[in-house]
Amino acid sequence: MRKTALIAIILLALLISIVAGTQVVSWYNSSLEIDDSWVANITQFLEEAKPYPEWNDDYLMYSYTLWLSENGSEQFVGAPSSDYNFTNFLEMLLSKANTRTVSSIATSDLDNMLRANRVLKVQIRFACYFPAGNQHVWNAYFVLDDGLNQGLKGTIFVYGLEYGTDSWSGWKIAPFPFPTTLVISTSVTMAVIAIGLFVYIKKRKQ
């Protein structure tokens, strides 16, 4: 009976420690000042790229095609080559996105969410590696303006294969996000140490 009770206490302590740790991470990451300075760079590019070219099927052969979604409509912006400075800038943003804000969302729900926003949509012919999500992505949406005040400005939505399933997820760029895995491992370690001390003290009293 005592052994069963001890196991129950250990499991409860681990659960409480992990939940508390992940809540701290969530609070910390949500309180970070998000870097959305890149929005101004993309906005400037969109202005300088005018007048936008007419779409034709030849652009399907390009590595990147860019679309501007605004006021419920989409407009083709261009198809910069893979070595173009702006393309490198977009890839840099993907490499810096490090704070997950939306775990998973269906394409239809995402389109409805962004209908009232200003979004640069990037279609990638050859999948680009996205380090934060440890996945390869084919599409990336850069939210430039949040028309419904949902806190989406500066969010980067990526579409790729994650855990064997194609899905969308939302990310932002934060200066120093706290790694969840580190907190969980630390929480488990602290819980084990606390339980060990508890058992040791109990045996000393007997």
N, C-alpha and C positions, 0 to 999 in steps of 0.2 A: 504493500500500500504506500509506504514511504517513497519507494522507488518511482511509482507511478506519479505521485504528487510532485516529486522533484523534476521529472521529465516535463510535467505540465507547466511548472514554474519556469523552466528553461525555455520552453517554446513560447510562453507568454512574454517573457522578457525579451526574447529575440524579436518577436512581432512588434512589441511596443517600441523597441529601439529602432527598428528599420522604418516603421511608420513615422516616428518622430523625426528621424534623420531626413527622410524624403520630403517631409513637410517643410523642414528648415531650408532644404535646397530649393524647393518650389518658391518659398517666400523670398529667399535671397535673390534668385534669378529674376523673379518678377519685379523686384525693387531696383534692378540695375538700370542705369541710364542707357537706353538703346541707341546705337549709332545708326542714324538714318541720313547722315550727311551725303551718302551716295545718291539719294533721290535727286538732289540738285544737279549732279553730274549727268544723270540719265535725262533729266528734263532739258538740260542744255543741248545734249546730243539730239534729242527729238526736234528741237527748234532748228538746229543747224542742218538737219537732214532734209528739211522741207525744200522744195515740194517733193512729196513722197512718190516713188515710182509706181507704175501700174503693175499689178500682179500678172505673171504668166508662169506656165508650168516649168519653164527652164530653171526657175528658182528652187524647184524641188531637189536639184542636184547640189545645192549649196549646203555647207555644213550648218549654217544658222539662218533661220528666217525670223524676222521680228514683226510683231503685230502690236498695235496700240489699241487697247480696249478702253472706250470712253463714252459715257452717256448711253450705254446699252448697245453700242455699235463697235465694230472692229475695222481697223484700217491697216493695210500692209505698209510697213515702214521701210523695209529693206532687207538685204541678205549680205551682211558683211562677211568677208573671208575669215578663216580661222586665225590668221596672223594679224588681223586688223586690231588697232589699239583698243577700240571699244569692245571688241569680242574678248580681248585679254582682260579688260576691266570687269566684264560680266563674270568671267571665270574666277577672277580674284574675289569677287563678292561671294560666289558660291563656296570658295575655299575658306572664307572668313565667317560665314554664317555658323553660329555655334550654340545658339539657344533655341531649343524646340518650343514652339508656342501652340502648335496644333498637331496632335498626335497622328490622326488619320481622318481624311474627309473624302467623300465621294465626289467625282467630277461634277455631277449635276448640282450638288450642294455648294461646291466651291464656285461654280459659275454664277449661281444665284446670289451668293454672298458678295461677289465682286462686281455684280452688274452695275451698281451705282458708284463704283470706284474707278480711278484712273490707273490702268495696269499695263506694263510692258510685258507682253507674252513672247517668250523665246522658245522656238521649236528647234531641237538639236538633232541633226541627222545621225551622228555617231555619238552614242551615249557618253556623257561627261561624268567623271568621277566626283562624287560629292562626299568629302571626308567625314563631315559631322554625322551624316546618316549612314556612313559606310555602305553606300550604294551607288549605282550608276543611274543617271537621270537623263530623260529624253525631253522633258519640258520644264521650264522654270517661269514663274510669274513673279514679277517685281512690282509690288504695290506702291504706287507713287503718290496717291491721294486717297484719303478715306472719306468718301461722301456720306457715310452713315455714322461716323464717329464710333466705329467699333474697335478702335485701337489697332487697325491693320496697316497703317502707314509704316513703311519700312520693313514689312514682312516679305519674305521670299518663300513662295510655295514651289516645291519641287515634286516632280512625278517620276517615280522609278520603282525598281524591284527591291522590296524590303521583306525579308523573311519569307521569300517565295511568292509574294503577292505584290502586284502592281498597285500602288496607292499614292495619294497626295499627302504631304506633310508640310507644316508651316514653320519657318525659322526666322530668327532675327540675329543681328550682330550685336553682341554685348562685349564689353571690355574684358571682364574676368568672370566668366560663368563658373559656378561651382559644380564639379563633376559629381553626378548622382552616384556613380559606381563607387567613388571614393568614400562618400558618406555612408553608403550601405555597408561596405566592408569595415569601415571604422566603427559603425554602430554595432555590427555583429561582434567585433573584437571586444569592444567595451562591455557588451552584454555578457560575453563569455567570462571576461575577467571578473565582473561583478558577481556572477553566479559562483565562480570558483571561490571568491572571497567569502561569499555567504555560506557555502558548504564547509569551507575551512573553519570559519568561526563557530559554526554549529557543532562540528566535531570536537573543537577545543573545549566547548562548554559541557560536552557529555562526559 
